[in-house]
Amino acid sequence: MYRIIFILILLTVLYFLLRSAIREFKGRGASGRLPVDKDQMVQDPVCHVFVPRGTAVTEVIGGQTYCFCSRGCAATFQKRMTG
């Protein structure tokens, strides 16, 4: 009886891990492309301020596009990423 419960728990955990991995994999293809909507609000990863995508400072760091409120935040983020 305990074996069945243990196997069911393992299968459930495996299901959620695979579902999460598939969602992340599907999301990577579109991560480098910016949506057409320039009024969409994006959050600066450094100071957490929301800015319109059309006026945001964009930088490609490590193959991924990030949006910042200013060049200073972009430089700070790049310093944190490189060590």
PyMOL Python script that loads the backbone (N, CA, C, O; Angstrom):
from pymol import cmd

cmd.read_pdbstr("""\
ATOM      1  N   MET A   1       0.825  -1.195   0.000  1.00  0.00           N
ATOM      2  CA  MET A   1       0.000   0.000   0.000  1.00  0.00           C
ATOM      3  C   MET A   1       0.873   1.264   0.000  1.00  0.00           C
ATOM      4  O   MET A   1       0.607   2.216  -0.733  1.00  0.00           O
ATOM      5  N   TYR A   2       1.923   1.251   0.840  1.00  0.00           N
ATOM      6  CA  TYR A   2       2.807   2.408   0.915  1.00  0.00           C
ATOM      7  C   TYR A   2       3.579   2.608  -0.390  1.00  0.00           C
ATOM      8  O   TYR A   2       3.879   3.739  -0.772  1.00  0.00           O
ATOM      9  N   ARG A   3       3.892   1.518  -1.062  1.00  0.00           N
ATOM     10  CA  ARG A   3       4.596   1.628  -2.336  1.00  0.00           C
ATOM     11  C   ARG A   3       3.745   2.365  -3.372  1.00  0.00           C
ATOM     12  O   ARG A   3       4.254   3.196  -4.124  1.00  0.00           O
ATOM     13  N   ILE A   4       2.479   2.062  -3.403  1.00  0.00           N
ATOM     14  CA  ILE A   4       1.579   2.704  -4.360  1.00  0.00           C
ATOM     15  C   ILE A   4       1.491   4.201  -4.078  1.00  0.00           C
ATOM     16  O   ILE A   4       1.550   5.010  -5.004  1.00  0.00           O
ATOM     17  N   ILE A   5       1.353   4.570  -2.822  1.00  0.00           N
ATOM     18  CA  ILE A   5       1.281   5.980  -2.441  1.00  0.00           C
ATOM     19  C   ILE A   5       2.586   6.679  -2.794  1.00  0.00           C
ATOM     20  O   ILE A   5       2.574   7.792  -3.321  1.00  0.00           O
ATOM     21  N   PHE A   6       3.696   6.040  -2.512  1.00  0.00           N
ATOM     22  CA  PHE A   6       5.007   6.610  -2.819  1.00  0.00           C
ATOM     23  C   PHE A   6       5.177   6.817  -4.329  1.00  0.00           C
ATOM     24  O   PHE A   6       5.672   7.856  -4.765  1.00  0.00           O
ATOM     25  N   ILE A   7       4.767   5.831  -5.117  1.00  0.00           N
ATOM     26  CA  ILE A   7       4.867   5.933  -6.567  1.00  0.00           C
ATOM     27  C   ILE A   7       3.959   7.046  -7.089  1.00  0.00           C
ATOM     28  O   ILE A   7       4.362   7.794  -7.980  1.00  0.00           O
ATOM     29  N   LEU A   8       2.755   7.172  -6.560  1.00  0.00           N
ATOM     30  CA  LEU A   8       1.848   8.245  -6.973  1.00  0.00           C
ATOM     31  C   LEU A   8       2.422   9.622  -6.660  1.00  0.00           C
ATOM     32  O   LEU A   8       2.304  10.544  -7.466  1.00  0.00           O
ATOM     33  N   ILE A   9       3.040   9.762  -5.498  1.00  0.00           N
ATOM     34  CA  ILE A   9       3.658  11.038  -5.130  1.00  0.00           C
ATOM     35  C   ILE A   9       4.812  11.349  -6.075  1.00  0.00           C
ATOM     36  O   ILE A   9       4.944  12.487  -6.526  1.00  0.00           O
ATOM     37  N   LEU A  10       5.635  10.380  -6.378  1.00  0.00           N
ATOM     38  CA  LEU A  10       6.753  10.579  -7.307  1.00  0.00           C
ATOM     39  C   LEU A  10       6.266  10.955  -8.698  1.00  0.00           C
ATOM     40  O   LEU A  10       6.835  11.840  -9.336  1.00  0.00           O
ATOM     41  N   LEU A  11       5.222  10.291  -9.169  1.00  0.00           N
ATOM     42  CA  LEU A  11       4.671  10.613 -10.479  1.00  0.00           C
ATOM     43  C   LEU A  11       4.093  12.021 -10.514  1.00  0.00           C
ATOM     44  O   LEU A  11       4.221  12.715 -11.523  1.00  0.00           O
ATOM     45  N   THR A  12       3.465  12.448  -9.436  1.00  0.00           N
ATOM     46  CA  THR A  12       2.913  13.797  -9.363  1.00  0.00           C
ATOM     47  C   THR A  12       4.026  14.830  -9.409  1.00  0.00           C
ATOM     48  O   THR A  12       3.919  15.815 -10.140  1.00  0.00           O
ATOM     49  N   VAL A  13       5.084  14.628  -8.650  1.00  0.00           N
ATOM     50  CA  VAL A  13       6.218  15.546  -8.645  1.00  0.00           C
ATOM     51  C   VAL A  13       6.865  15.589 -10.029  1.00  0.00           C
ATOM     52  O   VAL A  13       7.206  16.664 -10.523  1.00  0.00           O
ATOM     53  N   LEU A  14       7.032  14.442 -10.645  1.00  0.00           N
ATOM     54  CA  LEU A  14       7.612  14.373 -11.985  1.00  0.00           C
ATOM     55  C   LEU A  14       6.747  15.121 -12.996  1.00  0.00           C
ATOM     56  O   LEU A  14       7.271  15.824 -13.860  1.00  0.00           O
ATOM     57  N   TYR A  15       5.445  14.975 -12.894  1.00  0.00           N
ATOM     58  CA  TYR A  15       4.524  15.680 -13.789  1.00  0.00           C
ATOM     59  C   TYR A  15       4.703  17.187 -13.683  1.00  0.00           C
ATOM     60  O   TYR A  15       4.816  17.866 -14.703  1.00  0.00           O
ATOM     61  N   PHE A  16       4.731  17.721 -12.465  1.00  0.00           N
ATOM     62  CA  PHE A  16       4.862  19.164 -12.290  1.00  0.00           C
ATOM     63  C   PHE A  16       6.233  19.674 -12.728  1.00  0.00           C
ATOM     64  O   PHE A  16       6.328  20.776 -13.267  1.00  0.00           O
ATOM     65  N   LEU A  17       7.286  18.905 -12.511  1.00  0.00           N
ATOM     66  CA  LEU A  17       8.614  19.301 -12.969  1.00  0.00           C
ATOM     67  C   LEU A  17       8.687  19.340 -14.496  1.00  0.00           C
ATOM     68  O   LEU A  17       9.245  20.278 -15.067  1.00  0.00           O
ATOM     69  N   LEU A  18       8.133  18.339 -15.150  1.00  0.00           N
ATOM     70  CA  LEU A  18       8.132  18.321 -16.605  1.00  0.00           C
ATOM     71  C   LEU A  18       7.278  19.451 -17.175  1.00  0.00           C
ATOM     72  O   LEU A  18       7.665  20.085 -18.156  1.00  0.00           O
ATOM     73  N   ARG A  19       6.135  19.703 -16.575  1.00  0.00           N
ATOM     74  CA  ARG A  19       5.266  20.779 -17.049  1.00  0.00           C
ATOM     75  C   ARG A  19       5.972  22.130 -16.935  1.00  0.00           C
ATOM     76  O   ARG A  19       5.882  22.964 -17.836  1.00  0.00           O
ATOM     77  N   SER A  20       6.672  22.336 -15.823  1.00  0.00           N
ATOM     78  CA  SER A  20       7.417  23.581 -15.629  1.00  0.00           C
ATOM     79  C   SER A  20       8.554  23.705 -16.642  1.00  0.00           C
ATOM     80  O   SER A  20       8.776  24.784 -17.191  1.00  0.00           O
ATOM     81  N   ALA A  21       9.264  22.631 -16.889  1.00  0.00           N
ATOM     82  CA  ALA A  21      10.376  22.660 -17.848  1.00  0.00           C
ATOM     83  C   ALA A  21       9.873  22.929 -19.260  1.00  0.00           C
ATOM     84  O   ALA A  21      10.515  23.664 -20.011  1.00  0.00           O
ATOM     85  N   ILE A  22       8.750  22.354 -19.630  1.00  0.00           N
ATOM     86  CA  ILE A  22       8.195  22.571 -20.970  1.00  0.00           C
ATOM     87  C   ILE A  22       7.750  24.011 -21.131  1.00  0.00           C
ATOM     88  O   ILE A  22       7.988  24.615 -22.178  1.00  0.00           O
ATOM     89  N   ARG A  23       7.110  24.573 -20.120  1.00  0.00           N
ATOM     90  CA  ARG A  23       6.678  25.969 -20.188  1.00  0.00           C
ATOM     91  C   ARG A  23       7.874  26.905 -20.318  1.00  0.00           C
ATOM     92  O   ARG A  23       7.831  27.865 -21.087  1.00  0.00           O
ATOM     93  N   GLU A  24       8.939  26.632 -19.572  1.00  0.00           N
ATOM     94  CA  GLU A  24      10.140  27.476 -19.650  1.00  0.00           C
ATOM     95  C   GLU A  24      10.787  27.359 -21.020  1.00  0.00           C
ATOM     96  O   GLU A  24      11.240  28.354 -21.586  1.00  0.00           O
ATOM     97  N   PHE A  25      10.831  26.154 -21.548  1.00  0.00           N
ATOM     98  CA  PHE A  25      11.429  25.938 -22.861  1.00  0.00           C
ATOM     99  C   PHE A  25      10.643  26.657 -23.948  1.00  0.00           C
ATOM    100  O   PHE A  25      11.237  27.254 -24.846  1.00  0.00           O
ATOM    101  N   LYS A  26       9.327  26.612 -23.881  1.00  0.00           N
ATOM    102  CA  LYS A  26       8.485  27.296 -24.866  1.00  0.00           C
ATOM    103  C   LYS A  26       8.648  28.807 -24.763  1.00  0.00           C
ATOM    104  O   LYS A  26       8.595  29.500 -25.779  1.00  0.00           O
ATOM    105  N   GLY A  27       8.842  29.325 -23.568  1.00  0.00           N
ATOM    106  CA  GLY A  27       8.972  30.756 -23.358  1.00  0.00           C
ATOM    107  C   GLY A  27      10.291  31.327 -23.835  1.00  0.00           C
ATOM    108  O   GLY A  27      10.368  32.524 -24.115  1.00  0.00           O
ATOM    109  N   ARG A  28      11.318  30.523 -23.936  1.00  0.00           N
ATOM    110  CA  ARG A  28      12.639  31.021 -24.341  1.00  0.00           C
ATOM    111  C   ARG A  28      12.671  31.503 -25.772  1.00  0.00           C
ATOM    112  O   ARG A  28      13.429  32.418 -26.093  1.00  0.00           O
ATOM    113  N   GLY A  29      11.875  30.916 -26.639  1.00  0.00           N
ATOM    114  CA  GLY A  29      11.888  31.295 -28.044  1.00  0.00           C
ATOM    115  C   GLY A  29      11.437  32.729 -28.249  1.00  0.00           C
ATOM    116  O   GLY A  29      11.928  33.399 -29.157  1.00  0.00           O
ATOM    117  N   ALA A  30      10.522  33.213 -27.434  1.00  0.00           N
ATOM    118  CA  ALA A  30       9.978  34.560 -27.611  1.00  0.00           C
ATOM    119  C   ALA A  30      10.628  35.580 -26.686  1.00  0.00           C
ATOM    120  O   ALA A  30      10.271  36.757 -26.735  1.00  0.00           O
ATOM    121  N   SER A  31      11.575  35.162 -25.840  1.00  0.00           N
ATOM    122  CA  SER A  31      12.120  36.082 -24.845  1.00  0.00           C
ATOM    123  C   SER A  31      12.940  37.215 -25.453  1.00  0.00           C
ATOM    124  O   SER A  31      13.015  38.291 -24.859  1.00  0.00           O
ATOM    125  N   GLY A  32      13.560  37.010 -26.622  1.00  0.00           N
ATOM    126  CA  GLY A  32      14.377  38.043 -27.223  1.00  0.00           C
ATOM    127  C   GLY A  32      13.595  39.037 -28.056  1.00  0.00           C
ATOM    128  O   GLY A  32      14.127  40.081 -28.433  1.00  0.00           O
ATOM    129  N   ARG A  33      12.345  38.730 -28.349  1.00  0.00           N
ATOM    130  CA  ARG A  33      11.538  39.613 -29.185  1.00  0.00           C
ATOM    131  C   ARG A  33      10.688  40.525 -28.329  1.00  0.00           C
ATOM    132  O   ARG A  33      10.102  40.093 -27.337  1.00  0.00           O
ATOM    133  N   LEU A  34      10.621  41.794 -28.716  1.00  0.00           N
ATOM    134  CA  LEU A  34       9.809  42.754 -27.991  1.00  0.00           C
ATOM    135  C   LEU A  34       8.431  42.850 -28.629  1.00  0.00           C
ATOM    136  O   LEU A  34       8.326  42.867 -29.855  1.00  0.00           O
ATOM    137  N   PRO A  35       7.375  42.913 -27.829  1.00  0.00           N
ATOM    138  CA  PRO A  35       6.039  43.085 -28.396  1.00  0.00           C
ATOM    139  C   PRO A  35       5.921  44.433 -29.108  1.00  0.00           C
ATOM    140  O   PRO A  35       6.697  45.352 -28.850  1.00  0.00           O
ATOM    141  N   VAL A  36       4.963  44.535 -29.985  1.00  0.00           N
ATOM    142  CA  VAL A  36       4.762  45.744 -30.772  1.00  0.00           C
ATOM    143  C   VAL A  36       4.239  46.877 -29.902  1.00  0.00           C
ATOM    144  O   VAL A  36       4.481  48.042 -30.216  1.00  0.00           O
ATOM    145  N   ASP A  37       3.532  46.575 -28.824  1.00  0.00           N
ATOM    146  CA  ASP A  37       2.901  47.585 -27.977  1.00  0.00           C
ATOM    147  C   ASP A  37       3.952  48.373 -27.194  1.00  0.00           C
ATOM    148  O   ASP A  37       4.543  47.861 -26.243  1.00  0.00           O
ATOM    149  N   LYS A  38       4.177  49.615 -27.603  1.00  0.00           N
ATOM    150  CA  LYS A  38       5.182  50.473 -26.960  1.00  0.00           C
ATOM    151  C   LYS A  38       4.682  51.060 -25.642  1.00  0.00           C
ATOM    152  O   LYS A  38       5.480  51.551 -24.844  1.00  0.00           O
ATOM    153  N   ASP A  39       3.365  51.014 -25.405  1.00  0.00           N
ATOM    154  CA  ASP A  39       2.805  51.567 -24.171  1.00  0.00           C
ATOM    155  C   ASP A  39       2.766  50.540 -23.035  1.00  0.00           C
ATOM    156  O   ASP A  39       2.388  50.874 -21.912  1.00  0.00           O
ATOM    157  N   GLN A  40       3.149  49.310 -23.318  1.00  0.00           N
ATOM    158  CA  GLN A  40       3.151  48.276 -22.294  1.00  0.00           C
ATOM    159  C   GLN A  40       4.155  48.646 -21.212  1.00  0.00           C
ATOM    160  O   GLN A  40       5.286  49.030 -21.511  1.00  0.00           O
ATOM    161  N   MET A  41       3.741  48.531 -19.957  1.00  0.00           N
ATOM    162  CA  MET A  41       4.622  48.873 -18.838  1.00  0.00           C
ATOM    163  C   MET A  41       5.517  47.682 -18.511  1.00  0.00           C
ATOM    164  O   MET A  41       5.045  46.551 -18.396  1.00  0.00           O
ATOM    165  N   VAL A  42       6.809  47.948 -18.363  1.00  0.00           N
ATOM    166  CA  VAL A  42       7.789  46.926 -17.993  1.00  0.00           C
ATOM    167  C   VAL A  42       8.501  47.386 -16.728  1.00  0.00           C
ATOM    168  O   VAL A  42       8.631  48.583 -16.472  1.00  0.00           O
ATOM    169  N   GLN A  43       8.957  46.419 -15.944  1.00  0.00           N
ATOM    170  CA  GLN A  43       9.596  46.745 -14.660  1.00  0.00           C
ATOM    171  C   GLN A  43      11.111  46.656 -14.777  1.00  0.00           C
ATOM    172  O   GLN A  43      11.655  45.676 -15.285  1.00  0.00           O
ATOM    173  N   ASP A  44      11.769  47.682 -14.305  1.00  0.00           N
ATOM    174  CA  ASP A  44      13.231  47.715 -14.251  1.00  0.00           C
ATOM    175  C   ASP A  44      13.681  46.674 -13.222  1.00  0.00           C
ATOM    176  O   ASP A  44      13.196  46.695 -12.091  1.00  0.00           O
ATOM    177  N   PRO A  45      14.598  45.761 -13.584  1.00  0.00           N
ATOM    178  CA  PRO A  45      15.028  44.725 -12.642  1.00  0.00           C
ATOM    179  C   PRO A  45      15.929  45.241 -11.513  1.00  0.00           C
ATOM    180  O   PRO A  45      16.175  44.519 -10.547  1.00  0.00           O
ATOM    181  N   VAL A  46      16.422  46.473 -11.622  1.00  0.00           N
ATOM    182  CA  VAL A  46      17.314  47.020 -10.593  1.00  0.00           C
ATOM    183  C   VAL A  46      16.523  47.801  -9.544  1.00  0.00           C
ATOM    184  O   VAL A  46      16.549  47.469  -8.359  1.00  0.00           O
ATOM    185  N   CYS A  47      15.821  48.837  -9.992  1.00  0.00           N
ATOM    186  CA  CYS A  47      15.120  49.706  -9.035  1.00  0.00           C
ATOM    187  C   CYS A  47      13.616  49.417  -8.952  1.00  0.00           C
ATOM    188  O   CYS A  47      12.907  50.032  -8.156  1.00  0.00           O
ATOM    189  N   HIS A  48      13.135  48.480  -9.778  1.00  0.00           N
ATOM    190  CA  HIS A  48      11.741  48.016  -9.765  1.00  0.00           C
ATOM    191  C   HIS A  48      10.728  49.092 -10.137  1.00  0.00           C
ATOM    192  O   HIS A  48       9.565  49.003  -9.745  1.00  0.00           O
ATOM    193  N   VAL A  49      11.153  50.111 -10.890  1.00  0.00           N
ATOM    194  CA  VAL A  49      10.264  51.155 -11.372  1.00  0.00           C
ATOM    195  C   VAL A  49       9.627  50.664 -12.674  1.00  0.00           C
ATOM    196  O   VAL A  49      10.290  50.010 -13.480  1.00  0.00           O
ATOM    197  N   PHE A  50       8.353  50.974 -12.880  1.00  0.00           N
ATOM    198  CA  PHE A  50       7.678  50.627 -14.119  1.00  0.00           C
ATOM    199  C   PHE A  50       7.816  51.778 -15.110  1.00  0.00           C
ATOM    200  O   PHE A  50       7.578  52.938 -14.771  1.00  0.00           O
ATOM    201  N   VAL A  51       8.205  51.440 -16.338  1.00  0.00           N
ATOM    202  CA  VAL A  51       8.352  52.430 -17.411  1.00  0.00           C
ATOM    203  C   VAL A  51       7.686  51.893 -18.672  1.00  0.00           C
ATOM    204  O   VAL A  51       7.610  50.677 -18.849  1.00  0.00           O
ATOM    205  N   PRO A  52       7.199  52.770 -19.556  1.00  0.00           N
ATOM    206  CA  PRO A  52       6.648  52.294 -20.828  1.00  0.00           C
ATOM    207  C   PRO A  52       7.753  51.671 -21.684  1.00  0.00           C
ATOM    208  O   PRO A  52       8.867  52.192 -21.747  1.00  0.00           O
ATOM    209  N   ARG A  53       7.443  50.576 -22.327  1.00  0.00           N
ATOM    210  CA  ARG A  53       8.438  49.868 -23.139  1.00  0.00           C
ATOM    211  C   ARG A  53       9.027  50.774 -24.218  1.00  0.00           C
ATOM    212  O   ARG A  53      10.203  50.645 -24.559  1.00  0.00           O
ATOM    213  N   GLY A  54       8.228  51.680 -24.752  1.00  0.00           N
ATOM    214  CA  GLY A  54       8.697  52.562 -25.812  1.00  0.00           C
ATOM    215  C   GLY A  54       9.771  53.534 -25.374  1.00  0.00           C
ATOM    216  O   GLY A  54      10.576  53.968 -26.199  1.00  0.00           O
ATOM    217  N   THR A  55       9.809  53.890 -24.089  1.00  0.00           N
ATOM    218  CA  THR A  55      10.812  54.835 -23.592  1.00  0.00           C
ATOM    219  C   THR A  55      11.895  54.150 -22.757  1.00  0.00           C
ATOM    220  O   THR A  55      12.824  54.810 -22.290  1.00  0.00           O
ATOM    221  N   ALA A  56      11.785  52.851 -22.568  1.00  0.00           N
ATOM    222  CA  ALA A  56      12.754  52.126 -21.744  1.00  0.00           C
ATOM    223  C   ALA A  56      14.088  51.982 -22.469  1.00  0.00           C
ATOM    224  O   ALA A  56      14.144  51.916 -23.697  1.00  0.00           O
ATOM    225  N   VAL A  57      15.155  51.935 -21.683  1.00  0.00           N
ATOM    226  CA  VAL A  57      16.491  51.661 -22.204  1.00  0.00           C
ATOM    227  C   VAL A  57      16.615  50.149 -22.279  1.00  0.00           C
ATOM    228  O   VAL A  57      16.506  49.474 -21.256  1.00  0.00           O
ATOM    229  N   THR A  58      16.842  49.601 -23.474  1.00  0.00           N
ATOM    230  CA  THR A  58      16.944  48.152 -23.621  1.00  0.00           C
ATOM    231  C   THR A  58      18.391  47.742 -23.833  1.00  0.00           C
ATOM    232  O   THR A  58      19.141  48.402 -24.551  1.00  0.00           O
ATOM    233  N   GLU A  59      18.763  46.657 -23.204  1.00  0.00           N
ATOM    234  CA  GLU A  59      20.106  46.092 -23.334  1.00  0.00           C
ATOM    235  C   GLU A  59      19.977  44.584 -23.487  1.00  0.00           C
ATOM    236  O   GLU A  59      19.137  43.956 -22.843  1.00  0.00           O
ATOM    237  N   VAL A  60      20.810  44.011 -24.341  1.00  0.00           N
ATOM    238  CA  VAL A  60      20.868  42.561 -24.480  1.00  0.00           C
ATOM    239  C   VAL A  60      22.050  42.084 -23.652  1.00  0.00           C
ATOM    240  O   VAL A  60      23.204  42.389 -23.955  1.00  0.00           O
ATOM    241  N   ILE A  61      21.746  41.332 -22.605  1.00  0.00           N
ATOM    242  CA  ILE A  61      22.774  40.843 -21.680  1.00  0.00           C
ATOM    243  C   ILE A  61      22.613  39.336 -21.577  1.00  0.00           C
ATOM    244  O   ILE A  61      21.556  38.842 -21.185  1.00  0.00           O
ATOM    245  N   GLY A  62      23.654  38.614 -21.928  1.00  0.00           N
ATOM    246  CA  GLY A  62      23.604  37.162 -21.866  1.00  0.00           C
ATOM    247  C   GLY A  62      22.585  36.564 -22.821  1.00  0.00           C
ATOM    248  O   GLY A  62      22.033  35.498 -22.546  1.00  0.00           O
ATOM    249  N   GLY A  63      22.327  37.233 -23.942  1.00  0.00           N
ATOM    250  CA  GLY A  63      21.389  36.716 -24.920  1.00  0.00           C
ATOM    251  C   GLY A  63      19.929  37.022 -24.627  1.00  0.00           C
ATOM    252  O   GLY A  63      19.051  36.605 -25.382  1.00  0.00           O
ATOM    253  N   GLN A  64      19.653  37.739 -23.551  1.00  0.00           N
ATOM    254  CA  GLN A  64      18.280  38.097 -23.190  1.00  0.00           C
ATOM    255  C   GLN A  64      18.137  39.614 -23.151  1.00  0.00           C
ATOM    256  O   GLN A  64      19.044  40.315 -22.703  1.00  0.00           O
ATOM    257  N   THR A  65      17.008  40.113 -23.616  1.00  0.00           N
ATOM    258  CA  THR A  65      16.755  41.550 -23.655  1.00  0.00           C
ATOM    259  C   THR A  65      16.125  42.004 -22.344  1.00  0.00           C
ATOM    260  O   THR A  65      15.119  41.450 -21.901  1.00  0.00           O
ATOM    261  N   TYR A  66      16.729  43.020 -21.729  1.00  0.00           N
ATOM    262  CA  TYR A  66      16.228  43.599 -20.483  1.00  0.00           C
ATOM    263  C   TYR A  66      15.852  45.056 -20.732  1.00  0.00           C
ATOM    264  O   TYR A  66      16.457  45.723 -21.571  1.00  0.00           O
ATOM    265  N   CYS A  67      14.850  45.548 -20.001  1.00  0.00           N
ATOM    266  CA  CYS A  67      14.415  46.937 -20.106  1.00  0.00           C
ATOM    267  C   CYS A  67      14.718  47.657 -18.796  1.00  0.00           C
ATOM    268  O   CYS A  67      14.458  47.131 -17.714  1.00  0.00           O
ATOM    269  N   PHE A  68      15.274  48.872 -18.904  1.00  0.00           N
ATOM    270  CA  PHE A  68      15.661  49.654 -17.733  1.00  0.00           C
ATOM    271  C   PHE A  68      15.071  51.050 -17.819  1.00  0.00           C
ATOM    272  O   PHE A  68      14.697  51.514 -18.896  1.00  0.00           O
ATOM    273  N   CYS A  69      14.992  51.717 -16.671  1.00  0.00           N
ATOM    274  CA  CYS A  69      14.477  53.082 -16.642  1.00  0.00           C
ATOM    275  C   CYS A  69      15.553  54.083 -17.050  1.00  0.00           C
ATOM    276  O   CYS A  69      15.230  55.183 -17.498  1.00  0.00           O
ATOM    277  N   SER A  70      16.838  53.715 -16.901  1.00  0.00           N
ATOM    278  CA  SER A  70      17.923  54.630 -17.229  1.00  0.00           C
ATOM    279  C   SER A  70      19.192  53.848 -17.575  1.00  0.00           C
ATOM    280  O   SER A  70      19.281  52.644 -17.332  1.00  0.00           O
ATOM    281  N   ARG A  71      20.163  54.549 -18.141  1.00  0.00           N
ATOM    282  CA  ARG A  71      21.455  53.927 -18.451  1.00  0.00           C
ATOM    283  C   ARG A  71      22.188  53.518 -17.169  1.00  0.00           C
ATOM    284  O   ARG A  71      22.929  52.534 -17.158  1.00  0.00           O
ATOM    285  N   GLY A  72      21.976  54.278 -16.093  1.00  0.00           N
ATOM    286  CA  GLY A  72      22.610  53.953 -14.816  1.00  0.00           C
ATOM    287  C   GLY A  72      22.154  52.599 -14.278  1.00  0.00           C
ATOM    288  O   GLY A  72      22.967  51.808 -13.800  1.00  0.00           O
ATOM    289  N   CYS A  73      20.849  52.339 -14.360  1.00  0.00           N
ATOM    290  CA  CYS A  73      20.334  51.039 -13.917  1.00  0.00           C
ATOM    291  C   CYS A  73      20.849  49.914 -14.817  1.00  0.00           C
ATOM    292  O   CYS A  73      21.134  48.815 -14.342  1.00  0.00           O
ATOM    293  N   ALA A  74      20.967  50.194 -16.116  1.00  0.00           N
ATOM    294  CA  ALA A  74      21.491  49.191 -17.043  1.00  0.00           C
ATOM    295  C   ALA A  74      22.941  48.851 -16.692  1.00  0.00           C
ATOM    296  O   ALA A  74      23.323  47.681 -16.707  1.00  0.00           O
ATOM    297  N   ALA A  75      23.745  49.863 -16.377  1.00  0.00           N
ATOM    298  CA  ALA A  75      25.143  49.625 -16.014  1.00  0.00           C
ATOM    299  C   ALA A  75      25.243  48.870 -14.697  1.00  0.00           C
ATOM    300  O   ALA A  75      26.075  47.974 -14.558  1.00  0.00           O
ATOM    301  N   THR A  76      24.399  49.224 -13.725  1.00  0.00           N
ATOM    302  CA  THR A  76      24.397  48.526 -12.441  1.00  0.00           C
ATOM    303  C   THR A  76      24.048  47.062 -12.618  1.00  0.00           C
ATOM    304  O   THR A  76      24.682  46.189 -12.025  1.00  0.00           O
ATOM    305  N   PHE A  77      23.033  46.791 -13.439  1.00  0.00           N
ATOM    306  CA  PHE A  77      22.609  45.407 -13.684  1.00  0.00           C
ATOM    307  C   PHE A  77      23.716  44.613 -14.379  1.00  0.00           C
ATOM    308  O   PHE A  77      23.975  43.460 -14.033  1.00  0.00           O
ATOM    309  N   GLN A  78      24.359  45.234 -15.351  1.00  0.00           N
ATOM    310  CA  GLN A  78      25.426  44.546 -16.071  1.00  0.00           C
ATOM    311  C   GLN A  78      26.603  44.236 -15.133  1.00  0.00           C
ATOM    312  O   GLN A  78      27.221  43.179 -15.253  1.00  0.00           O
ATOM    313  N   LYS A  79      26.912  45.132 -14.217  1.00  0.00           N
ATOM    314  CA  LYS A  79      27.982  44.885 -13.244  1.00  0.00           C
ATOM    315  C   LYS A  79      27.621  43.721 -12.339  1.00  0.00           C
ATOM    316  O   LYS A  79      28.476  42.897 -12.014  1.00  0.00           O
ATOM    317  N   ARG A  80      26.357  43.647 -11.930  1.00  0.00           N
ATOM    318  CA  ARG A  80      25.912  42.547 -11.072  1.00  0.00           C
ATOM    319  C   ARG A  80      25.983  41.210 -11.813  1.00  0.00           C
ATOM    320  O   ARG A  80      26.340  40.190 -11.223  1.00  0.00           O
ATOM    321  N   MET A  81      25.643  41.214 -13.102  1.00  0.00           N
ATOM    322  CA  MET A  81      25.634  39.982 -13.884  1.00  0.00           C
ATOM    323  C   MET A  81      27.038  39.471 -14.167  1.00  0.00           C
ATOM    324  O   MET A  81      27.259  38.262 -14.236  1.00  0.00           O
ATOM    325  N   THR A  82      27.996  40.395 -14.333  1.00  0.00           N
ATOM    326  CA  THR A  82      29.357  39.960 -14.664  1.00  0.00           C
ATOM    327  C   THR A  82      30.188  39.683 -13.423  1.00  0.00           C
ATOM    328  O   THR A  82      31.301  39.168 -13.527  1.00  0.00           O
ATOM    329  N   GLY A  83      29.676  40.009 -12.280  1.00  0.00           N
ATOM    330  CA  GLY A  83      30.384  39.648 -11.051  1.00  0.00           C
ATOM    331  C   GLY A  83      30.903  40.807 -10.374  1.00  0.00           C
ATOM    332  O   GLY A  83      31.528  40.678  -9.321  1.00  0.00           O
TER     333      GLY A  83
END
""", "prot")
cmd.dss("prot")
cmd.show_as("cartoon", "prot")
cmd.util.cbc("prot")
cmd.orient("prot")
